[in-house]
Amino acid sequence: MPPESEEIEDRVMPEKIPCLDARIKDHLRFTSATTLCDRRAMVNKLWCHDVVQKCFSQKQEPPQARYFTEPVAQRHVATWFLIYRGLIFASWLVIIVCAFFEFGSWNPWIMYDKWPIYLTNWGITLGLAQAFVGLLLTTRRWRQQKTLDFDPRNITLGSIERVYWFLFVVATNTAICVTITYWGGIYDSRIHNPDPLNMMQHLCNSILMLIDFCVTSIPFRLRNIWWCLMIVCLYVLFSLIYYLAGGLDRFGQHFIYRILDWKKPLPTILLCIGEAVFVGVIHSSFCFLERVKYQVYTKIGGNSIDASQLPGAQKQAEVV
């Protein structure tokens, strides 16, 4: 090669090196950014998978059966608690009798055939059912503990306790949902009266369930959210079938609730989705409030309460 060629090549090479350097740096930056994004996506995916697995896939120990018959932070069913359970059942019985016969209404519409179509009446029926089963279990426990060899830890979680658990969780969620939805989206002062019956059906229902929630030891778990969603789906399906069958409300309108009008399918479907999300929020809130409840009782009771015996203490490592 001639010396002139070598000299020209030597002058070109230093100019090529910075270009190559820049390309290599850009490539490395792109590769690094892509790898970082991939790692973040992988971490987020694994984290979400872990949360979902803990909430819904991981097998959880069933709650102790004694929690369904004991007040919070107590291992003994006193006579006052048995009386309390009887008063709660009596309150629900009064509400459902007044609702059926419309006692306490300023403008009664005696239409017994329309009574089962309203979600409000579904809710108070669930409230009465859970109060009745709770009274039965508490009465049985109160009698059993009179024996000398009785140990509450030996009580087995049977089918009655499981039914009571389901009824209590669903009745609590339904009561709060009915109260908020009624006063927030259904109540119309032109056609509805704030009479004693209306207050019993749409306010006292939630008050009774909140009192029961604060007094009893019945656990709430996030994975049981499908219990509440099942009631929503059943009622939505019922309302659709009722509409297709030509059913009318007690005022002669072709719907059960004005906001649940299947003649307007898109708004109705959106409402149903919104209610399902709302039910999930309510249930999640009760799962959180359960922990707060046990912390408050532990703080108030101090050393007189055995924290290891609280249902909430067994779930500190759990998501719910």
Backbone hydrogen bonds, N-H to C=O, Kabsch-Sander energy under -0.5 kcal/mol:
donor,donor_aa,acceptor,acceptor_aa,energy
6,E,2,P,-1.6
7,E,3,P,-1.8
8,I,4,E,-2.2
9,E,5,S,-2.6
10,D,6,E,-2.0
11,R,7,E,-1.4
12,V,8,I,-1.5
13,M,9,E,-2.0
15,E,12,V,-0.7
16,K,12,V,-1.4
17,I,13,M,-1.9
19,C,15,E,-0.8
20,L,16,K,-2.5
21,D,17,I,-2.7
22,A,18,P,-2.5
23,R,19,C,-2.3
24,I,20,L,-2.5
25,K,21,D,-2.5
26,D,22,A,-2.6
27,H,23,R,-2.6
28,L,24,I,-2.6
29,R,25,K,-2.7
30,F,26,D,-2.7
31,T,27,H,-2.8
32,S,28,L,-2.7
33,A,29,R,-2.8
34,T,30,F,-2.7
35,T,31,T,-2.5
36,L,32,S,-2.5
37,C,33,A,-2.6
38,D,34,T,-2.7
39,R,35,T,-2.5
40,R,36,L,-2.6
41,A,37,C,-2.9
42,M,38,D,-2.4
43,V,39,R,-2.7
44,N,40,R,-2.9
45,K,41,A,-2.4
46,L,42,M,-2.7
47,W,43,V,-2.8
48,C,44,N,-2.7
49,H,45,K,-2.4
50,D,46,L,-2.3
51,V,47,W,-2.5
52,V,48,C,-2.7
53,Q,49,H,-2.4
54,K,50,D,-2.4
55,C,51,V,-2.5
56,F,52,V,-2.9
57,S,52,V,-0.9
57,S,53,Q,-0.9
58,Q,53,Q,-3.7
65,A,155,I,-0.6
67,Y,64,Q,-1.4
68,F,65,A,-1.4
69,T,66,R,-1.6
72,V,215,V,-2.7
74,Q,71,P,-1.4
78,A,76,H,-1.0
82,L,78,A,-1.4
83,I,79,T,-2.4
84,Y,80,W,-2.4
85,R,81,F,-2.4
86,G,82,L,-1.8
87,L,83,I,-2.4
88,I,84,Y,-2.4
89,F,85,R,-2.1
90,A,86,G,-2.4
91,S,87,L,-2.3
92,W,88,I,-2.1
93,L,89,F,-2.3
94,V,90,A,-2.3
95,I,91,S,-2.1
96,I,92,W,-2.4
97,V,93,L,-2.1
98,C,94,V,-2.6
99,A,95,I,-2.4
100,F,96,I,-2.0
101,F,97,V,-2.4
102,E,98,C,-1.1
103,F,98,C,-1.3
105,S,102,E,-1.2
110,I,108,P,-0.5
111,M,109,W,-1.6
114,K,111,M,-1.4
115,W,111,M,-0.6
115,W,112,Y,-0.7
117,I,114,K,-1.3
118,Y,115,W,-1.0
122,W,118,Y,-1.4
123,G,119,L,-2.5
124,I,120,T,-2.1
125,T,121,N,-1.6
126,L,122,W,-2.2
127,G,123,G,-2.1
128,L,124,I,-2.2
129,A,125,T,-2.4
130,Q,126,L,-2.5
131,A,127,G,-1.9
132,F,128,L,-2.1
133,V,129,A,-2.3
134,G,130,Q,-2.4
135,L,131,A,-2.0
136,L,132,F,-2.0
137,L,133,V,-2.5
138,T,134,G,-2.3
139,T,135,L,-2.3
140,R,136,L,-2.3
141,R,137,L,-2.5
142,W,138,T,-2.6
143,R,139,T,-1.7
144,Q,140,R,-2.4
145,Q,141,R,-2.2
146,K,143,R,-1.2
147,T,144,Q,-1.7
150,F,147,T,-1.1
154,N,151,D,-2.0
155,I,152,P,-1.2
158,G,156,T,-1.3
162,R,158,G,-1.9
163,V,159,S,-2.3
164,Y,160,I,-2.5
165,W,161,E,-2.4
166,F,162,R,-2.4
167,L,163,V,-2.8
168,F,164,Y,-2.7
169,V,165,W,-2.2
170,V,166,F,-2.4
171,A,167,L,-2.7
172,T,168,F,-2.3
173,N,169,V,-2.2
174,T,170,V,-2.8
175,A,171,A,-2.3
176,I,172,T,-1.9
177,C,173,N,-2.3
178,V,174,T,-2.8
179,T,175,A,-2.4
180,I,176,I,-2.4
181,T,177,C,-2.4
182,Y,178,V,-2.6
183,W,179,T,-2.1
184,G,180,I,-1.7
185,G,181,T,-2.5
186,I,181,T,-0.8
186,I,182,Y,-1.6
187,Y,182,Y,-3.4
191,I,188,D,-1.5
192,H,188,D,-3.1
195,D,193,N,-1.8
197,L,104,G,-1.6
199,M,195,D,-2.1
200,M,196,P,-2.3
201,Q,197,L,-2.4
202,H,198,N,-2.2
203,L,199,M,-1.6
204,C,199,M,-2.6
205,N,200,M,-0.7
207,I,203,L,-1.9
208,L,204,C,-2.6
209,M,205,N,-1.7
210,L,206,S,-2.5
211,I,207,I,-2.2
212,D,208,L,-2.3
213,F,209,M,-2.4
214,C,210,L,-1.9
215,V,211,I,-1.7
216,T,212,D,-2.7
217,S,67,Y,-0.7
217,S,70,E,-1.0
224,N,221,R,-1.6
225,I,222,L,-1.6
226,W,223,R,-0.7
227,W,224,N,-1.5
228,C,224,N,-0.7
229,L,225,I,-2.1
230,M,226,W,-1.9
231,I,227,W,-1.1
232,V,228,C,-1.7
233,C,229,L,-2.6
234,L,230,M,-2.4
235,Y,231,I,-2.4
236,V,232,V,-2.5
237,L,233,C,-2.5
238,F,234,L,-2.5
239,S,235,Y,-2.8
240,L,236,V,-2.0
241,I,237,L,-2.4
242,Y,238,F,-2.8
243,Y,239,S,-2.0
244,L,240,L,-2.6
245,A,241,I,-1.9
246,G,243,Y,-1.7
247,G,242,Y,-2.9
249,D,253,Q,-2.6
252,G,249,D,-1.7
255,F,253,Q,-1.8
256,I,260,L,-0.6
260,L,257,Y,-1.4
262,W,260,L,-0.7
264,K,261,D,-1.7
268,T,264,K,-1.8
269,I,265,P,-2.8
270,L,266,L,-2.4
271,L,267,P,-2.2
272,C,268,T,-2.4
273,I,269,I,-2.3
274,G,270,L,-2.5
275,E,271,L,-2.6
276,A,272,C,-2.1
277,V,273,I,-2.3
278,F,274,G,-2.4
279,V,275,E,-2.7
280,G,276,A,-1.9
281,V,277,V,-2.1
282,I,278,F,-2.4
283,H,279,V,-2.5
284,S,280,G,-2.4
285,S,281,V,-2.2
286,F,282,I,-1.9
287,C,283,H,-1.9
288,F,284,S,-1.8
289,L,285,S,-2.9
290,E,286,F,-1.8
291,R,287,C,-0.9
292,V,288,F,-1.7
293,K,289,L,-2.6
294,Y,290,E,-1.9
295,Q,291,R,-2.2
296,V,292,V,-2.4
297,Y,293,K,-2.4
298,T,294,Y,-2.4
299,K,295,Q,-2.3
300,I,296,V,-2.5
301,G,297,Y,-2.9
302,G,298,T,-2.0
304,S,301,G,-1.7
305,I,302,G,-1.2
307,A,305,I,-1.0
309,Q,306,D,-1.8
310,L,307,A,-1.3
313,A,310,L,-1.0
314,Q,310,L,-0.7
314,Q,311,P,-0.8
315,K,312,G,-1.1
316,Q,313,A,-0.8
318,E,315,K,-1.2
